Amino acid sequence: MAHATAGIVKSIKNPIHLDRTPLNRYVAPPQLGEHSRQLLTELLGFDDAEAGALLQDGPQGEDPAHR
């Protein structure tokens, strides 16, 4: 499957097969920080300004490959 930065990556299919609920959507794993704003606002309750400040400061972690 295609990944935004890694190109084509190999993946495995879901080992669970359900007749009435087929899994027909396969997506690449998210990039580092891709869902950070959504998690901060929707799950943790920060407002958009607070989430923006946190994301600008970088508390969500960093990619070890870029240290």
N, C-alpha and C positions, 0 to 999 in steps of 0.2 A: 504494500500500500504506500501511497505517497505521503511523505512527511514534509512539513514546511521548510525545515532547515537540514534535515538528514537525508533528503532524497527518498529513494525507495528503501523501505525497511520491511524485514520479514516479520510476520506475526502469526499467531496461532488462532484458529477458530475456537469459538466457545464449545467446550466438550458436552454441554447440556443441550439437547435437542428436544424442543417441545412442539407438538403437533399444532396446537392452537395459538401459539405465541412464537412464531418464527423470528429468529434474530437475523435480520437482513441488512443491518446497518453496521458497517465496519469502519472505524475511524482511527487515525493515528493518535498516539498519546499526545497530551497537551505539552506545549512548550513551557519552560520554567517561567512561572509568574503569569501565565495566560489567564487564569481564573482568579487572580488575587483580588481585584477590585470587586468582583461579584461575591466572593467569599466574605470580604470585609463588610460590604454593605448589606447583603441579603442574609447572611448567616450570623454575623457577629454584631450587626446593628449600627455600624459606623455610618455617619452621613457622608455624602460625596466629598466634602472638603476634608474631613478627617482621613478618609481612605486615600485621597490624593496626597496628603501630607505624609502619611505612612509609606506609601509606595515610592514617593520621591526620596525618602530617607533610606529605603532599601531594607526594611526589617524582614521581608519575605524570604530572605536567603539569597545566596548567589551561586552561580554555576561553578563548581569546583574546577572545571576546565578553563575558566577565565581568571583564575587567581594569579 
